Amino acid sequence: MSPADSPSADRIIGDILELHAHCGVLGQDALLPVLHAIQDRLGFIPPDAVEGLAHSFNLSRAEVHGVITFYHYFKTTPPARCTVQICRAEACQSMGGDALLSHASQALGCGLHEHSHDGGFALEPVYCLGYCATAPAIMINDAVHARVTPARFDTLVAKATANAGEVA
């Protein structure tokens, strides 16, 4: 589907609100499920949607904004094409995780909780991927990788970049 054929964010949000209203669950307690549905469909919650959501739930913009910013899951900017999560738990740190994070930050051109300049990558911490015996571990999108060295990191990022190009 080309971007011209895809529904607008406003239409998607309108459909989500309509679905929840039709199911009889559009009271204030439905704000979180609606925000989750928006995040799941769009990958983020557009800041310009806050006013309409506030109106739909009979809340102030500040209340809706407060809920969005309180929960770390909710994002207010479009997601990067690839998300790199580097394990920050003790086992991974003891096996070179700090050096790997430093390398990743330099290689991607961004720090934790930031996007690369081209928007292709987001760098995020994660606290234990369950690969402690094969540390350090990272996750690129949904794929976990263990025993990651800086050289292996570069290879994995190059592969992710190539795969992202195939999808786009």
FIKOLZA-1660 file (N, C-alpha, C; in steps of 0.1 Angstrom, whole numbers, plus 5000, padded with zeros to 4 digits):
% residues 168
   i   px   py   pz ch aa at
   1 5009 4988 5000  A  M  N
   1 5000 5000 5000  A  M CA
   1 5009 5012 5000  A  M  C
   2 5007 5021 4991  A  S  N
   2 5015 5034 4990  A  S CA
   2 5010 5043 5001  A  S  C
   3 5018 5053 5004  A  P  N
   3 5014 5063 5014  A  P CA
   3 5001 5070 5010  A  P  C
   4 5000 5072 4997  A  A  N
   4 4988 5079 4992  A  A CA
   4 4975 5071 4995  A  A  C
   5 4977 5058 4995  A  D  N
   5 4965 5049 4997  A  D CA
   5 4962 5046 5012  A  D  C
   6 4972 5049 5021  A  S  N
   6 4971 5046 5035  A  S CA
   6 4961 5057 5041  A  S  C
   7 4954 5052 5051  A  P  N
   7 4945 5061 5058  A  P CA
   7 4953 5071 5066  A  P  C
   8 4947 5083 5068  A  S  N
   8 4954 5093 5076  A  S CA
   8 4953 5090 5090  A  S  C
   9 4962 5096 5098  A  A  N
   9 4963 5093 5112  A  A CA
   9 4949 5097 5119  A  A  C
  10 4944 5109 5114  A  D  N
  10 4931 5113 5119  A  D CA
  10 4920 5103 5117  A  D  C
  11 4920 5097 5105  A  R  N
  11 4910 5086 5102  A  R CA
  11 4912 5074 5110  A  R  C
  12 4924 5070 5112  A  I  N
  12 4927 5058 5121  A  I CA
  12 4922 5061 5135  A  I  C
  13 4926 5072 5140  A  I  N
  13 4922 5076 5154  A  I CA
  13 4906 5076 5155  A  I  C
  14 4900 5082 5145  A  G  N
  14 4885 5083 5144  A  G CA
  14 4879 5069 5144  A  G  C
  15 4885 5060 5137  A  D  N
  15 4880 5046 5136  A  D CA
  15 4881 5039 5150  A  D  C
  16 4893 5042 5156  A  I  N
  16 4895 5036 5170  A  I CA
  16 4885 5041 5180  A  I  C
  17 4883 5054 5180  A  L  N
  17 4873 5060 5189  A  L CA
  17 4859 5055 5186  A  L  C
  18 4856 5053 5173  A  E  N
  18 4842 5048 5169  A  E CA
  18 4840 5034 5174  A  E  C
  19 4851 5026 5172  A  L  N
  19 4850 5012 5176  A  L CA
  19 4848 5011 5191  A  L  C
  20 4855 5019 5199  A  H  N
  20 4853 5018 5214  A  H CA
  20 4840 5024 5218  A  H  C
  21 4835 5034 5211  A  A  N
  21 4822 5040 5214  A  A CA
  21 4811 5029 5211  A  A  C
  22 4812 5023 5199  A  H  N
  22 4803 5012 5195  A  H CA
  22 4802 5001 5205  A  H  C
  23 4813 4998 5211  A  C  N
  23 4814 4987 5221  A  C CA
  23 4809 4992 5235  A  C  C
  24 4806 5004 5235  A  G  N
  24 4801 5010 5248  A  G CA
  24 4812 5012 5258  A  G  C
  25 4825 5014 5254  A  V  N
  25 4836 5016 5263  A  V CA
  25 4844 5028 5260  A  V  C
  26 4837 5039 5259  A  L  N
  26 4843 5052 5257  A  L CA
  26 4843 5061 5269  A  L  C
  27 4842 5056 5281  A  G  N
  27 4843 5064 5293  A  G CA
  27 4857 5067 5295  A  G  C
  28 4860 5075 5305  A  Q  N
  28 4874 5079 5308  A  Q CA
  28 4883 5067 5311  A  Q  C
  29 4877 5056 5316  A  D  N
  29 4886 5044 5318  A  D CA
  29 4890 5038 5305  A  D  C
  30 4885 5042 5294  A  A  N
  30 4889 5036 5281  A  A CA
  30 4901 5044 5275  A  A  C
  31 4905 5055 5281  A  L  N
  31 4916 5063 5275  A  L CA
  31 4928 5054 5273  A  L  C
  32 4933 5046 5283  A  L  N
  32 4945 5038 5281  A  L CA
  32 4943 5028 5269  A  L  C
  33 4932 5020 5269  A  P  N
  33 4931 5011 5257  A  P CA
  33 4930 5018 5244  A  P  C
  34 4924 5030 5243  A  V  N
  34 4924 5038 5231  A  V CA
  34 4939 5043 5227  A  V  C
  35 4946 5047 5237  A  L  N
  35 4960 5052 5235  A  L CA
  35 4968 5040 5230  A  L  C
  36 4966 5028 5236  A  H  N
  36 4973 5016 5232  A  H CA
  36 4970 5013 5217  A  H  C
  37 4957 5014 5214  A  A  N
  37 4953 5010 5200  A  A CA
  37 4959 5020 5190  A  A  C
  38 4960 5033 5194  A  I  N
  38 4966 5043 5185  A  I CA
  38 4981 5040 5183  A  I  C
  39 4987 5037 5194  A  Q  N
  39 5002 5034 5194  A  Q CA
  39 5004 5022 5185  A  Q  C
  40 4996 5011 5187  A  D  N
  40 4997 4999 5180  A  D CA
  40 4996 5001 5165  A  D  C
  41 4986 5010 5161  A  R  N
  41 4983 5012 5147  A  R CA
  41 4993 5022 5140  A  R  C
  42 4997 5032 5147  A  L  N
  42 5005 5043 5141  A  L CA
  42 5020 5042 5145  A  L  C
  43 5022 5035 5156  A  G  N
  43 5036 5034 5161  A  G CA
  43 5039 5046 5170  A  G  C
  44 5030 5055 5172  A  F  N
  44 5032 5066 5181  A  F CA
  44 5018 5073 5182  A  F  C
  45 5018 5083 5192  A  I  N
  45 5005 5091 5193  A  I CA
  45 5008 5105 5189  A  I  C
  46 5003 5109 5178  A  P  N
  46 5006 5122 5173  A  P CA
  46 5002 5133 5183  A  P  C
  47 5011 5142 5186  A  P  N
  47 5007 5153 5195  A  P CA
  47 4995 5161 5191  A  P  C
  48 4992 5163 5178  A  D  N
  48 4980 5170 5174  A  D CA
  48 4967 5162 5177  A  D  C
  49 4968 5150 5181  A  A  N
  49 4956 5142 5184  A  A CA
  49 4952 5144 5198  A  A  C
  50 4960 5150 5207  A  V  N
  50 4957 5152 5221  A  V CA
  50 4944 5160 5223  A  V  C
  51 4942 5171 5215  A  E  N
  51 4930 5179 5217  A  E CA
  51 4917 5171 5214  A  E  C
  52 4917 5164 5203  A  G  N
  52 4905 5156 5199  A  G CA
  52 4903 5145 5209  A  G  C
  53 4913 5139 5214  A  L  N
  53 4912 5128 5224  A  L CA
  53 4906 5134 5237  A  L  C
  54 4911 5146 5241  A  A  N
  54 4906 5152 5253  A  A CA
  54 4891 5155 5252  A  A  C
  55 4887 5160 5240  A  H  N
  55 4873 5163 5238  A  H CA
  55 4865 5150 5239  A  H  C
  56 4870 5139 5232  A  S  N
  56 4862 5127 5232  A  S CA
  56 4860 5121 5246  A  S  C
  57 4870 5123 5255  A  F  N
  57 4869 5117 5268  A  F CA
  57 4865 5127 5279  A  F  C
  58 4861 5139 5275  A  N  N
  58 4857 5150 5284  A  N CA
  58 4868 5152 5294  A  N  C
  59 4880 5153 5290  A  L  N
  59 4892 5156 5298  A  L CA
  59 4899 5168 5293  A  L  C
  60 4908 5174 5301  A  S  N
  60 4916 5185 5296  A  S CA
  60 4927 5179 5287  A  S  C
  61 4933 5188 5279  A  R  N
  61 4945 5184 5271  A  R CA
  61 4956 5180 5280  A  R  C
  62 4957 5187 5291  A  A  N
  62 4968 5185 5301  A  A CA
  62 4967 5171 5307  A  A  C
  63 4954 5166 5309  A  E  N
  63 4952 5153 5315  A  E CA
  63 4956 5142 5305  A  E  C
  64 4952 5144 5293  A  V  N
  64 4956 5134 5282  A  V CA
  64 4971 5134 5280  A  V  C
  65 4976 5146 5279  A  H  N
  65 4991 5147 5277  A  H CA
  65 4998 5141 5289  A  H  C
  66 4993 5142 5301  A  G  N
  66 4999 5137 5313  A  G CA
  66 4999 5121 5313  A  G  C
  67 4988 5116 5308  A  V  N
  67 4988 5101 5307  A  V CA
  67 4998 5096 5296  A  V  C
  68 4998 5103 5285  A  I  N
  68 5008 5099 5274  A  I CA
  68 5022 5100 5279  A  I  C
  69 5026 5110 5286  A  T  N
  69 5040 5112 5290  A  T CA
  69 5043 5104 5302  A  T  C
  70 5033 5100 5310  A  F  N
  70 5036 5092 5322  A  F CA
  70 5041 5078 5318  A  F  C
  71 5035 5072 5308  A  Y  N
  71 5039 5058 5305  A  Y CA
  71 5050 5058 5294  A  Y  C
  72 5061 5051 5297  A  H  N
  72 5072 5051 5287  A  H CA
  72 5069 5044 5274  A  H  C
  73 5059 5035 5274  A  Y  N
  73 5055 5028 5262  A  Y CA
  73 5050 5038 5251  A  Y  C
  74 5043 5048 5255  A  F  N
  74 5038 5057 5245  A  F CA
  74 5048 5067 5240  A  F  C
  75 5048 5068 5226  A  K  N
  75 5058 5076 5219  A  K CA
  75 5050 5088 5213  A  K  C
  76 5056 5099 5212  A  T  N
  76 5049 5111 5205  A  T CA
  76 5056 5115 5192  A  T  C
  77 5066 5107 5188  A  T  N
  77 5072 5109 5175  A  T CA
  77 5072 5096 5167  A  T  C
  78 5072 5097 5154  A  P  N
  78 5072 5085 5146  A  P CA
  78 5084 5076 5150  A  P  C
  79 5081 5063 5149  A  P  N
  79 5092 5053 5153  A  P CA
  79 5103 5053 5142  A  P  C
  80 5115 5049 5146  A  A  N
  80 5126 5047 5136  A  A CA
  80 5122 5034 5129  A  A  C
  81 5129 5032 5117  A  R  N
  81 5127 5019 5110  A  R CA
  81 5132 5007 5117  A  R  C
  82 5143 5009 5125  A  C  N
  82 5149 4998 5133  A  C CA
  82 5151 5003 5147  A  C  C
  83 5148 4995 5157  A  T  N
  83 5150 4998 5171  A  T CA
  83 5161 4988 5176  A  T  C
  84 5172 4994 5181  A  V  N
  84 5183 4986 5187  A  V CA
  84 5182 4988 5202  A  V  C
  85 5180 4976 5209  A  Q  N
  85 5179 4977 5223  A  Q CA
  85 5192 4969 5228  A  Q  C
  86 5199 4976 5237  A  I  N
  86 5211 4970 5242  A  I CA
  86 5209 4967 5257  A  I  C
  87 5212 4955 5261  A  C  N
  87 5209 4950 5275  A  C CA
  87 5218 4958 5284  A  C  C
  88 5212 4963 5294  A  R  N
  88 5219 4971 5305  A  R CA
  88 5220 4964 5318  A  R  C
  89 5216 4951 5318  A  A  N
  89 5216 4943 5331  A  A CA
  89 5230 4940 5334  A  A  C
  90 5232 4935 5347  A  E  N
  90 5245 4933 5352  A  E CA
  90 5254 4923 5344  A  E  C
  91 5248 4912 5340  A  A  N
  91 5256 4902 5333  A  A CA
  91 5261 4908 5320  A  A  C
  92 5253 4915 5312  A  C  N
  92 5257 4920 5300  A  C CA
  92 5268 4932 5302  A  C  C
  93 5265 4940 5312  A  Q  N
  93 5275 4950 5316  A  Q CA
  93 5289 4944 5319  A  Q  C
  94 5289 4933 5326  A  S  N
  94 5301 4927 5331  A  S CA
  94 5309 4920 5319  A  S  C
  95 5302 4918 5308  A  M  N
  95 5308 4911 5297  A  M CA
  95 5310 4921 5285  A  M  C
  96 5311 4933 5288  A  G  N
  96 5314 4943 5278  A  G CA
  96 5303 4951 5273  A  G  C
  97 5292 4951 5279  A  G  N
  97 5280 4959 5275  A  G CA
  97 5282 4974 5275  A  G  C
  98 5290 4979 5284  A  D  N
  98 5292 4994 5284  A  D CA
  98 5300 4998 5271  A  D  C
  99 5310 4990 5268  A  A  N
  99 5318 4992 5256  A  A CA
  99 5310 4991 5244  A  A  C
 100 5301 4981 5244  A  L  N
 100 5292 4979 5232  A  L CA
 100 5283 4990 5231  A  L  C
 101 5277 4995 5242  A  L  N
 101 5268 5007 5241  A  L CA
 101 5275 5019 5236  A  L  C
 102 5288 5021 5240  A  S  N
 102 5296 5032 5235  A  S CA
 102 5298 5031 5220  A  S  C
 103 5301 5019 5216  A  H  N
 103 5303 5017 5201  A  H CA
 103 5290 5019 5194  A  H  C
 104 5279 5014 5199  A  A  N
 104 5267 5015 5192  A  A CA
 104 5263 5030 5191  A  A  C
 105 5265 5037 5201  A  S  N
 105 5261 5051 5201  A  S CA
 105 5269 5059 5191  A  S  C
 106 5282 5056 5190  A  Q  N
 106 5290 5062 5180  A  Q CA
 106 5287 5058 5166  A  Q  C
 107 5284 5045 5164  A  A  N
 107 5281 5039 5151  A  A CA
 107 5268 5045 5146  A  A  C
 108 5258 5046 5154  A  L  N
 108 5245 5051 5150  A  L CA
 108 5244 5066 5150  A  L  C
 109 5253 5072 5158  A  G  N
 109 5252 5087 5159  A  G CA
 109 5241 5092 5168  A  G  C
 110 5238 5084 5178  A  C  N
 110 5228 5088 5187  A  C CA
 110 5230 5081 5201  A  C  C
 111 5225 5087 5211  A  G  N
 111 5225 5081 5224  A  G CA
 111 5213 5074 5228  A  G  C
 112 5212 5069 5240  A  L  N
 112 5200 5062 5244  A  L CA
 112 5188 5071 5244  A  L  C
 113 5177 5065 5240  A  H  N
 113 5164 5072 5239  A  H CA
 113 5164 5083 5228  A  H  C
 114 5173 5081 5218  A  E  N
 114 5174 5090 5207  A  E CA
 114 5173 5082 5193  A  E  C
 115 5171 5090 5183  A  H  N
 115 5171 5084 5169  A  H CA
 115 5183 5089 5162  A  H  C
 116 5188 5081 5152  A  S  N
 116 5199 5085 5144  A  S CA
 116 5194 5097 5135  A  S  C
 117 5204 5104 5130  A  H  N
 117 5200 5116 5122  A  H CA
 117 5191 5113 5111  A  H  C
 118 5193 5102 5104  A  D  N
 118 5184 5099 5093  A  D CA
 118 5171 5092 5097  A  D  C
 119 5169 5090 5110  A  G  N
 119 5156 5084 5115  A  G CA
 119 5156 5069 5113  A  G  C
 120 5167 5063 5108  A  G  N
 120 5167 5049 5106  A  G CA
 120 5167 5040 5118  A  G  C
 121 5174 5045 5128  A  F  N
 121 5176 5037 5140  A  F CA
 121 5172 5045 5153  A  F  C
 122 5167 5037 5163  A  A  N
 122 5165 5043 5176  A  A CA
 122 5173 5034 5185  A  A  C
 123 5180 5040 5195  A  L  N
 123 5188 5033 5204  A  L CA
 123 5181 5033 5218  A  L  C
 124 5178 5021 5223  A  E  N
 124 5171 5021 5236  A  E CA
 124 5177 5011 5245  A  E  C
 125 5176 5013 5258  A  P  N
 125 5181 5003 5268  A  P CA
 125 5170 4992 5270  A  P  C
 126 5175 4981 5274  A  V  N
 126 5165 4970 5278  A  V CA
 126 5172 4964 5290  A  V  C
 127 5164 4959 5300  A  Y  N
 127 5170 4954 5312  A  Y CA
 127 5167 4939 5313  A  Y  C
 128 5175 4932 5306  A  C  N
 128 5176 4917 5306  A  C CA
 128 5167 4911 5295  A  C  C
 129 5174 4905 5286  A  L  N
 129 5168 4898 5275  A  L CA
 129 5168 4883 5277  A  L  C
 130 5173 4879 5289  A  G  N
 130 5173 4865 5292  A  G CA
 130 5185 4857 5286  A  G  C
 131 5195 4864 5281  A  Y  N
 131 5206 4858 5275  A  Y CA
 131 5219 4860 5283  A  Y  C
 132 5218 4860 5296  A  C  N
 132 5229 4863 5305  A  C CA
 132 5241 4854 5303  A  C  C
 133 5239 4841 5300  A  A  N
 133 5250 4832 5298  A  A CA
 133 5258 4835 5285  A  A  C
 134 5252 4842 5276  A  T  N
 134 5258 4845 5263  A  T CA
 134 5259 4860 5261  A  T  C
 135 5262 4868 5272  A  A  N
 135 5262 4882 5271  A  A CA
 135 5275 4887 5263  A  A  C
 136 5274 4899 5259  A  P  N
 136 5263 4909 5259  A  P CA
 136 5253 4906 5248  A  P  C
 137 5240 4909 5251  A  A  N
 137 5229 4907 5242  A  A CA
 137 5223 4920 5237  A  A  C
 138 5218 4920 5225  A  I  N
 138 5210 4931 5220  A  I CA
 138 5198 4925 5213  A  I  C
 139 5189 4934 5210  A  M  N
 139 5177 4931 5202  A  M CA
 139 5176 4941 5191  A  M  C
 140 5175 4937 5179  A  I  N
 140 5172 4946 5167  A  I CA
 140 5158 4943 5163  A  I  C
 141 5149 4952 5164  A  N  N
 141 5135 4950 5162  A  N CA
 141 5131 4938 5171  A  N  C
 142 5127 4927 5165  A  D  N
 142 5123 4915 5173  A  D CA
 142 5133 4904 5174  A  D  C
 143 5145 4906 5169  A  A  N
 143 5155 4895 5168  A  A CA
 143 5165 4898 5179  A  A  C
 144 5167 4888 5187  A  V  N
 144 5177 4888 5198  A  V CA
 144 5190 4883 5193  A  V  C
 145 5201 4889 5196  A  H  N
 145 5215 4885 5193  A  H CA
 145 5223 4884 5205  A  H  C
 146 5231 4874 5207  A  A  N
 146 5239 4872 5218  A  A CA
 146 5254 4872 5214  A  A  C
 147 5263 4874 5225  A  R  N
 147 5277 4874 5223  A  R CA
 147 5281 4885 5212  A  R  C
 148 5275 4897 5214  A  V  N
 148 5277 4907 5204  A  V CA
 148 5289 4915 5207  A  V  C
 149 5298 4915 5197  A  T  N
 149 5310 4924 5198  A  T CA
 149 5308 4936 5190  A  T  C
 150 5316 4946 5191  A  P  N
 150 5315 4958 5182  A  P CA
 150 5315 4954 5167  A  P  C
 151 5323 4945 5163  A  A  N
 151 5324 4941 5149  A  A CA
 151 5311 4934 5145  A  A  C
 152 5306 4925 5154  A  R  N
 152 5293 4918 5151  A  R CA
 152 5282 4928 5150  A  R  C
 153 5282 4938 5159  A  F  N
 153 5272 4948 5160  A  F CA
 153 5271 4955 5146  A  F  C
 154 5283 4959 5141  A  D  N
 154 5283 4966 5128  A  D CA
 154 5277 4957 5117  A  D  C
 155 5280 4944 5117  A  T  N
 155 5275 4935 5107  A  T CA
 155 5259 4934 5108  A  T  C
 156 5254 4933 5121  A  L  N
 156 5240 4932 5123  A  L CA
 156 5233 4945 5119  A  L  C
 157 5239 4956 5121  A  V  N
 157 5233 4969 5117  A  V CA
 157 5233 4970 5102  A  V  C
 158 5243 4966 5096  A  A  N
 158 5244 4967 5081  A  A CA
 158 5233 4958 5075  A  A  C
 159 5231 4946 5081  A  K  N
 159 5220 4937 5076  A  K CA
 159 5207 4943 5079  A  K  C
 160 5205 4949 5090  A  A  N
 160 5192 4955 5093  A  A CA
 160 5189 4967 5084  A  A  C
 161 5200 4974 5080  A  T  N
 161 5198 4985 5071  A  T CA
 161 5194 4980 5057  A  T  C
 162 5201 4970 5053  A  A  N
 162 5197 4964 5040  A  A CA
 162 5183 4958 5040  A  A  C
 163 5179 4952 5050  A  N  N
 163 5165 4946 5051  A  N CA
 163 5155 4957 5052  A  N  C
 164 5158 4968 5058  A  A  N
 164 5149 4980 5059  A  A CA
 164 5147 4986 5045  A  A  C
 165 5158 4986 5037  A  G  N
 165 5157 4991 5024  A  G CA
 165 5148 4982 5015  A  G  C
 166 5148 4969 5017  A  E  N
 166 5140 4960 5009  A  E CA
 166 5125 4962 5012  A  E  C
 167 5122 4966 5025  A  V  N
 167 5108 4967 5029  A  V CA
 167 5102 4980 5024  A  V  C
 168 5111 4991 5024  A  A  N
 168 5106 5004 5020  A  A CA
 168 5102 5006 5006  A  A  C
% end
